[in-house]
Amino acid sequence: MNSISRMENQAVARTVLELDVNNHAGVMSHVVGLFSRRAYNVEGILVMPVGSGVTSRIWLLVNEEQRLEQMVKQVEKLEDVLAVRRHGAEHEVFVRLEEFFR
């Protein structure tokens, strides 16, 4: 079995990060740019305004790996990030989205 086949057979643990952010142009770019600069893959992104639209909520589906704790700390330092919560991969937002696209 080659290394690619082994990787395909291994289940990758995933985590959902839920971010409350200020809602203005460029915030999403700052958040995903942080992941991009560190070569950390984002598997899914969902963004919706909250309430009056002054803030938004971003859900990121990411692979669970050793660097995730450091990534969360870096995200929390971004100026427009108000809060970060971490959920398991079974968080309903992506489960429902997957069901919709089946």
Contact map, one row per residue, 1 for C-alpha under 8 A:
111011000000000000000000000000000000000000000000000000000000000000000000000000000000000000000000000000
111111000000000000000000000000000000000000000000000000000000000000000000000000000000000000000000000000
111111100000000000000000000000000000000000000000000000000000000000000000000000000000000000000000000000
011111110000000000000000000000000000000000000000000000000000000000000000000000000000000000000000000000
111111111000000000000000000000000000000000000000000000000000000000000000000000000000000000000000000000
111111111100000000000000000000000000000000000000000000000000000000000000000000000000000000000000000000
001111111100000000000000000000000000000000000000000000000000000000000000000000000000000000000000000000
000111111110000000000000000000000000000000000000000000000000000000000000000000000000000000000000000000
000011111110000000000000000000000000000000000000000000000000000000000000000000000000000000000000000000
000001111111000000000000000000000000000000000000000000000000000000000000000000000000000000000000000000
000000011111100000000000000000000000000000000000000000000000000000000000000000000000000000000000000000
000000000111110000000000000000000000000000000000000000000000001100000000000000000000000000000000000000
000000000011111000000000000000000000000000000000000000000000001100000000000000000000000010000000000000
000000000001111100000000000000000000000000000000000000000000111100000000000000000000000110000000000000
000000000000111110000000000000000000000000000000000000000000111100000000000000000000011110000000000000
000000000000011111000000000000000000000000000000000000000011110000000000000000000000011110100000000000
000000000000001111100000000000000000000000000000000000000111110000000000000000000001111000000000000000
000000000000000111110000000000000000000000000000000000001111000000000000000000000001111000000000000000
000000000000000011111000000000000000000000000000000000001110000000000000000000001111100000000000000000
000000000000000001111100000000000000000000000000000000111100000000000000000000001111000000000000000000
000000000000000000111110001000000000000000000000000000111100000000000000000000011110000000000000000000
000000000000000000011111001000000000000000000000000001110000000000000000000000011100000000000000000000
000000000000000000001111101000000000000000000000100011110000000000000000000000000000000000000000000000
000000000000000000000111111000000000000000000000000001000000000000000000000000000000000000000000000000
000000000000000000000011111100000000000000000000000000000000000000000000000000000000000000000000000000
000000000000000000000001111111000000000000000000000000000000000000000000000000000000000000000000000000
000000000000000000001111111111100000000000000000000000000000000000000000000000010000000000000000000000
000000000000000000000000111111110000000000000000000000000000000000000000000000000000000000000000000000
000000000000000000000000011111111000000000000000000000000000000000000000000000000000000000000000000000
000000000000000000000000011111111100000000000000000000000000000000000000000001000000000000000000000000
000000000000000000000000001111111110000000000000000000000000000000000000001001000000000000000000000000
000000000000000000000000000111111111000000000000000000000000000000000000000000000000000000000000000000
000000000000000000000000000011111111100000000000000000000000000000000000000000000000000000000000000000
000000000000000000000000000001111111110000000000000000000000000000000000011000000000000000000000000000
000000000000000000000000000000111111111111000000000000000000000000000010000000000000000000000000000000
000000000000000000000000000000011111111110000000000000000000000000000000000000000000000000000000000000
000000000000000000000000000000001111111100000000000000000000000000000000000000000000000000000000000000
000000000000000000000000000000000111111100000000000000000000000000000000000000000000000000000000000000
000000000000000000000000000000000011111110000000000000000000000000000000000000000000000000000000000000
000000000000000000000000000000000011111111000000000000000000000000000000000000000000000000000000000000
000000000000000000000000000000000011001111100000000000000000011000000000000000000000000000000000000000
000000000000000000000000000000000010000111111000000000000001111000000000000000000000000000000000000000
000000000000000000000000000000000000000011111000000000000001111000000000000000000000000000000000000000
000000000000000000000000000000000000000001111100000000000011110000000000000000000000000000000000000000
000000000000000000000000000000000000000001111110000000000111100000000000000000000000000000000000000000
000000000000000000000000000000000000000000011111000000000111000000000000000000000000000000000000000000
000000000000000000000000000000000000000000001111100000011110000000000000000000000000000000000000000000
000000000000000000000000000000000000000000000111110000011100000000000000000000000000000000000000000000
000000000000000000000010000000000000000000000011111111111000000000000000000000000000000000000000000000
000000000000000000000000000000000000000000000001111111111000000000000000000000000000000000000000000000
000000000000000000000000000000000000000000000000111111100000000000000000000000000000000000000000000000
000000000000000000000000000000000000000000000000111111100000000000000000000000000000000000000000000000
000000000000000000000010000000000000000000000000111111110000000000000000000000000000000000000000000000
000000000000000000000111000000000000000000000000111111110000000000000000000000000000000000000000000000
000000000000000000011110000000000000000000000000111111111000000000000000000000000000000000000000000000
000000000000000000011110000000000000000000000011110011111100000000000000000000000000000000000000000000
000000000000000001111000000000000000000000000011110000111110000000000000000000000000000000000000000000
000000000000000011111000000000000000000000001111000000011111000000000000000000000000000000000000000000
000000000000000111100000000000000000000000011110000000001111100000000000000000000000000000001000000000
000000000000000111000000000000000000000001111100000000000111110000000000000000000000000000000000000000
000000000000011110000000000000000000000001111000000000000011111000000000000000000000000010000100000000
000000000000011110000000000000000000000011110000000000000001111100000000000000000000000000000000000000
000000000001111000000000000000000000000011100000000000000000111110000000000000000000000000000000000000
000000000001111000000000000000000000000000000000000000000000011111010000000000000000000000000000000000
000000000000000000000000000000000000000000000000000000000000001111110000000000000000000000000000000000
000000000000000000000000000000000000000000000000000000000000000111111000000000000000000000000000000000
000000000000000000000000000000000000000000000000000000000000000011111110000000000000000000000000000000
000000000000000000000000000000000000000000000000000000000000000111111111000000000000000000000000000000
000000000000000000000000000000000000000000000000000000000000000001111111100000000000000000000000000000
000000000000000000000000000000000000000000000000000000000000000000111111110000000000000000000000000000
000000000000000000000000000000000010000000000000000000000000000000111111111000000000000000000000000000
000000000000000000000000000000000000000000000000000000000000000000011111111100000001000000000000000000
000000000000000000000000000000000000000000000000000000000000000000001111111110000000000000000000000000
000000000000000000000000000000000100000000000000000000000000000000000111111111000000000000000000000000
000000000000000000000000000000100100000000000000000000000000000000000011111111001001000000000000000000
000000000000000000000000000000000000000000000000000000000000000000000001111111001111000000000000000000
000000000000000000000000000000000000000000000000000000000000000000000000111111101000000000000000000000
000000000000000000000000000001100000000000000000000000000000000000000000011111111000000000000000000000
000000000000000000000000000000000000000000000000000000000000000000000000000011111100000000000000000000
000000000000000000001100001000000000000000000000000000000000000000000000000001111100000000000000000000
000000000000000000111100000000000000000000000000000000000000000000000000001111111111000000000000000000
000000000000000000111100000000000000000000000000000000000000000000000000000100111111000000000000000000
000000000000000000111000000000000000000000000000000000000000000000000000000100001111100000000000000000
000000000000000011110000000000000000000000000000000000000000000000000001001100001111110000000000000000
000000000000000011100000000000000000000000000000000000000000000000000000000000000011111000000000000000
000000000000001111000000000000000000000000000000000000000000000000000000000000000001111100000000000000
000000000000001111000000000000000000000000000000000000000000000000000000000000000000111111100000000000
000000000000011100000000000000000000000000000000000000000000000000000000000000000000011111100000000000
000000000000111100000000000000000000000000000000000000000000100000000000000000000000001111100100000000
000000000000000000000000000000000000000000000000000000000000000000000000000000000000001111110110000000
000000000000000100000000000000000000000000000000000000000000000000000000000000000000001111111110000000
000000000000000000000000000000000000000000000000000000000000000000000000000000000000000001111111000000
000000000000000000000000000000000000000000000000000000000010000000000000000000000000000000111111100000
000000000000000000000000000000000000000000000000000000000000100000000000000000000000000011111111110000
000000000000000000000000000000000000000000000000000000000000000000000000000000000000000001111111111000
000000000000000000000000000000000000000000000000000000000000000000000000000000000000000000011111111100
000000000000000000000000000000000000000000000000000000000000000000000000000000000000000000001111111110
000000000000000000000000000000000000000000000000000000000000000000000000000000000000000000000111111111
000000000000000000000000000000000000000000000000000000000000000000000000000000000000000000000011111111
000000000000000000000000000000000000000000000000000000000000000000000000000000000000000000000001111111
000000000000000000000000000000000000000000000000000000000000000000000000000000000000000000000000111111
000000000000000000000000000000000000000000000000000000000000000000000000000000000000000000000000011111
